[in-house]
Protein backbone atom coordinates (compact mmCIF):
# COMPACT_ATOMS: atom_id res chain seq x y z
CA UNK A 1 0.00 0.00 0.00
CA UNK A 2 1.62 3.20 -1.13
CA UNK A 3 1.18 6.12 1.21
CA UNK A 4 -1.30 6.59 3.97
CA UNK A 5 -1.75 9.10 6.79
CA UNK A 6 1.36 7.77 8.55
CA UNK A 7 3.66 7.95 5.52
CA UNK A 8 6.50 10.38 5.25
CA UNK A 9 8.04 12.72 7.73
CA UNK A 10 5.90 14.19 10.47
CA UNK A 11 4.86 17.79 9.92
CA UNK A 12 7.05 20.46 11.49
CA UNK A 13 5.48 22.81 14.01
CA UNK A 14 4.89 26.41 12.91
CA UNK A 15 7.62 27.71 15.21
CA UNK A 16 10.19 25.52 13.45
CA UNK A 17 9.04 26.82 10.06
CA UNK A 18 9.46 30.37 11.32
CA UNK A 19 12.93 29.72 12.74
CA UNK A 20 14.18 27.93 9.63
CA UNK A 21 12.94 30.43 7.09
CA UNK A 22 9.52 29.02 6.07
CA UNK A 23 10.23 26.81 3.10
CA UNK A 24 6.69 25.50 3.31
CA UNK A 25 3.70 26.53 1.24
CA UNK A 26 1.95 28.05 4.24
CA UNK A 27 1.47 31.80 4.36
CA UNK A 28 3.36 33.79 6.96
CA UNK A 29 0.14 34.93 8.65
CA UNK A 30 -1.04 31.31 8.91
CA UNK A 31 2.25 30.27 10.54
CA UNK A 32 2.18 33.21 12.97
CA UNK A 33 -1.40 32.40 13.96
CA UNK A 34 -0.51 28.74 14.50
CA UNK A 35 2.53 29.65 16.60
CA UNK A 36 0.60 32.18 18.69
CA UNK A 37 -2.26 29.87 19.62
CA UNK A 38 -1.25 26.64 21.35
CA UNK A 39 -2.98 23.46 20.20
CA UNK A 40 -4.06 22.75 23.78
CA UNK A 41 -4.73 25.59 26.23
CA UNK A 42 -2.56 25.85 29.33
CA UNK A 43 -4.58 24.79 32.36
CA UNK A 44 -4.18 22.77 35.53
CA UNK A 45 -5.54 19.24 35.28
CA UNK A 46 -7.71 18.08 38.17
CA UNK A 47 -5.70 16.24 40.80
CA UNK A 48 -6.82 12.60 40.96
CA UNK A 49 -8.31 11.58 44.29
CA UNK A 50 -6.39 8.28 44.25
CA UNK A 51 -2.97 9.89 44.66
CA UNK A 52 -1.14 9.03 47.86
CA UNK A 53 -0.40 11.81 50.34
CA UNK A 54 3.23 12.13 49.21
CA UNK A 55 2.22 12.10 45.54
CA UNK A 56 -0.38 14.81 46.18
CA UNK A 57 2.32 16.91 47.87
CA UNK A 58 4.57 16.51 44.81
CA UNK A 59 1.62 17.46 42.56
CA UNK A 60 1.12 20.66 44.55
CA UNK A 61 4.86 21.39 44.44
CA UNK A 62 5.36 21.17 40.67
CA UNK A 63 1.99 22.29 39.27
CA UNK A 64 2.44 26.07 39.74
CA UNK A 65 5.76 26.03 37.88
CA UNK A 66 4.34 23.94 35.04
CA UNK A 67 1.48 26.40 34.64
CA UNK A 68 3.87 29.36 34.69
CA UNK A 69 6.02 27.76 31.99
CA UNK A 70 2.96 26.81 29.92
CA UNK A 71 3.88 23.11 29.90
CA UNK A 72 0.66 21.58 31.22
CA UNK A 73 -2.93 21.20 30.12
CA UNK A 74 -5.97 19.32 31.37
CA UNK A 75 -4.97 16.45 29.08
CA UNK A 76 -1.76 15.84 31.03
CA UNK A 77 -3.32 14.46 34.21
CA UNK A 78 -2.06 10.90 33.69
CA UNK A 79 1.50 11.90 32.84
CA UNK A 80 1.74 14.18 35.90
CA UNK A 81 0.09 11.60 38.16
CA UNK A 82 2.57 8.97 36.95
CA UNK A 83 5.45 11.27 37.78
CA UNK A 84 4.08 12.17 41.22
CA UNK A 85 3.39 8.54 42.19
CA UNK A 86 6.86 7.47 41.04
CA UNK A 87 8.45 10.22 43.15
CA UNK A 88 6.33 9.19 46.16
CA UNK A 89 7.34 5.54 45.67
CA UNK A 90 11.01 6.51 45.42
CA UNK A 91 10.77 8.51 48.66
CA UNK A 92 9.06 5.61 50.46
CA UNK A 93 11.62 3.06 49.29
CA UNK A 94 14.52 5.34 50.21
CA UNK A 95 13.03 5.66 53.73
CA UNK A 96 12.81 1.86 53.96
CA UNK A 97 16.47 1.55 52.97
CA UNK A 98 17.48 4.14 55.58
CA UNK A 99 15.40 2.33 58.22
CA UNK A 100 17.10 -0.98 57.42
CA UNK A 101 20.50 0.68 57.60
CA UNK A 102 19.74 1.85 61.15
CA UNK A 103 18.52 -1.51 62.50
CA UNK A 104 20.92 -3.79 60.65
CA UNK A 105 22.76 -6.14 63.03
CA UNK A 106 24.57 -8.28 60.46
CA UNK A 107 26.47 -5.39 58.90
CA UNK A 108 24.34 -5.53 55.76
CA UNK A 109 23.00 -2.21 54.70
CA UNK A 110 19.57 -1.62 53.17
CA UNK A 111 21.15 -1.86 49.73
CA UNK A 112 22.34 -5.46 50.16
CA UNK A 113 20.36 -8.55 51.07
CA UNK A 114 22.13 -11.65 52.47
CA UNK A 115 20.46 -15.05 52.21
CA UNK A 116 20.83 -17.97 54.64
CA UNK A 117 23.28 -19.56 52.20
CA UNK A 118 25.54 -16.51 52.42
CA UNK A 119 24.72 -15.29 48.93
CA UNK A 120 24.27 -11.54 48.57
CA UNK A 121 22.28 -9.50 46.13
CA UNK A 122 20.82 -6.04 45.78
CA UNK A 123 17.96 -5.74 48.23
CA UNK A 124 14.36 -5.66 47.11
CA UNK A 125 14.03 -2.11 48.48
CA UNK A 126 16.97 -0.93 46.39
CA UNK A 127 15.55 -2.61 43.28
CA UNK A 128 12.17 -0.98 43.90
CA UNK A 129 13.80 2.41 44.53
CA UNK A 130 15.81 2.10 41.31
CA UNK A 131 12.66 1.24 39.37
CA UNK A 132 10.75 4.17 40.89
CA UNK A 133 13.64 6.50 40.04
CA UNK A 134 13.58 5.35 36.41
CA UNK A 135 9.81 5.85 36.24
CA UNK A 136 10.07 9.32 37.79
CA UNK A 137 12.85 10.35 35.42
CA UNK A 138 10.98 9.07 32.35
CA UNK A 139 7.71 10.76 33.31
CA UNK A 140 9.47 13.93 34.48
CA UNK A 141 11.33 14.24 31.18
CA UNK A 142 7.99 14.88 29.49
CA UNK A 143 7.73 18.08 31.54
CA UNK A 144 11.39 19.09 31.32
CA UNK A 145 12.38 18.01 34.84
CA UNK A 146 16.00 17.36 33.88
CA UNK A 147 18.62 19.59 32.24
CA UNK A 148 18.71 17.41 29.12
CA UNK A 149 14.93 17.39 28.80
CA UNK A 150 14.80 21.19 29.18
CA UNK A 151 16.97 21.60 26.08
CA UNK A 152 13.99 20.72 23.90
CA UNK A 153 11.55 22.93 25.82
CA UNK A 154 13.06 26.28 24.94
CA UNK A 155 10.41 28.81 23.94
CA UNK A 156 10.17 29.85 20.33
CA UNK A 157 11.92 33.01 19.24
CA UNK A 158 9.72 36.10 19.20
CA UNK A 159 8.28 37.20 15.88
CA UNK A 160 10.75 39.24 13.84
CA UNK A 161 8.30 41.93 12.82
CA UNK A 162 7.81 43.62 9.48
CA UNK A 163 10.58 42.68 7.04
CA UNK A 164 9.51 44.97 4.20
CA UNK A 165 8.91 48.71 3.95
CA UNK A 166 5.25 49.65 3.74
CA UNK A 167 5.17 50.19 -0.03
CA UNK A 168 6.44 46.63 -0.68
CA UNK A 169 4.24 44.94 1.90
CA UNK A 170 1.39 44.17 -0.53
CA UNK A 171 3.76 42.63 -3.07
CA UNK A 172 5.40 40.51 -0.37
CA UNK A 173 2.00 39.32 0.90
CA UNK A 174 1.38 37.61 -2.45
CA UNK A 175 4.34 35.30 -1.92
CA UNK A 176 4.28 34.68 1.83
N, C-alpha and C positions, 0 to 999 in steps of 0.2 A: 504494500500500500504506500503510495508515494504522497507524502505530506499530509499532515493532519494538524490539529491545533497545538500539538506538542513539538512539532518539527522546527528545526532551526534554532537560532540563538534566542534567548529570552530578550524581551524588549528592554531598552535602557530607560531608566527614570528620566523625567524632564530635567532634573538638576544636572544630570550627567551630560545630556545634550547641550545644555547651556554652558557648562564648563569646557566642553570639548569643541565648541564652535558650531553646533547645530548642523550636522551634515544630513539630517533627516529631512523629510518632506513636510514636516509640521511647521506651521507659521510660528513666528516668534511670540505673538500674543497668546497663542494656544499653549506653548511651552511655559510661558510666564504664569499663565492662569493655573496650569497643572502643578507647577512648582510651589505656587502660593497657597493652594488649598490642599491640605493633606488628604490622602485617601480615606483615612479613618480619623475622626476627631479625637483630640487629646482629652481624656477623661479618666477618672479613677474608677476601676472596676469594683463591684461590690465585694467586700471581704467575705469569703465562704465561712459559714458557721462551723464547719468541721475542722478548721485549723486548730492545732494545739495552742496552748497559751504562749509558748516560746515562738511558734511560727507566726502567731498574730502580732507579737511584739516586733518581729522582724518586718512584717508587712507594714506596720505603722512607722517603722524606722525608715524604710526605703521609698515608700509611696510618695511623700512630698517632693523628694528630689527627682523622681521619675516624671512627675507631673511638671515640675519646673523645666526640666530638659525637653519635655514634649515626647517622651519615649514610651508612653503607656496609653492604652485605650481600654474601653470596656471589654473588648475582645480578648485582652491579655490576662484574664483572671487565672486561667489554668497554668500558664507559664510562670506567673508570679507566685501562685500557690505552690507549685512544684519547687521553686527556688526556696521559698520560706520554710517549707516542710523539710527540705534537705538540710538547710542551715540548722533548724531545730534538732534534727536527728544527729547532726555532727556534734552540736553542743552537748547533747545528752550522752553520746558515746564517749566523748572526751572526758566528761565528768565521771563516767564509769571507769575509765582507764585510770584517772587520777585517784579515785577511791580505792581501786585495787592496788595501786602503788603504795598507798598509805598503810593498808592492812596486810600486805604481803609478808609472810613469815619465811618462805622458802628462798627469798632473794629474787624470785621472778618478779618482773615488773608487769604492769597491765598490758604491755605490748607483746609479751611472750607467754605462751601457755606450755606447761610441762605436763606430760602424761605420766601415768604410773610406770610405764616402760622406760622412762627417762627421755623419750623423744620430745623435742621442742618444736613449736611452730608459732607463727604469728597468732595472737589471741583473736578470738571471735570479735571482741570489742574493737580491736584495731582494724580488723577486716571491715566491720560495719562502719567504722568512722571513715576509713579510706573510701568506701563506696559512697557514703553520704557526701564526702568532700567532692568526689567526682561529679555527683549529681548536682550539687550546688554550683560548682564551677560551670558545668554545661548549661544549666538553666540561667545562671547569672550572666553568662556571655551574651545571651539574647538581649539583655538590657545594658550591656556595656560595663559590667561590674569588674572588669580586669583591664589593665593597661592595653593589652593587645586587642581586646574586644572594642575598646573605645576608639581605636584608630579608624574603624569603619563607621563610627557614629558622628564624625565631624559634620557640623552644619554646612549647608550649601553656601557658596559665596553669594554675597548680596548682588542684586541685579546691577548691571553696569550702567544703565541709564541710556539716554539718547545718543546713538552713535553718529547720527547724521544731522547736519544743519537743517533748519526748518524747511527751506525750499526744496531739499532733496528727500524729505521724509515720505512724501506720497509715492515717489518713484521707488524708494526702498521697500515700502509696504507691499508692492506688487510681488517682490521676490522673497520676502521673509514672512 
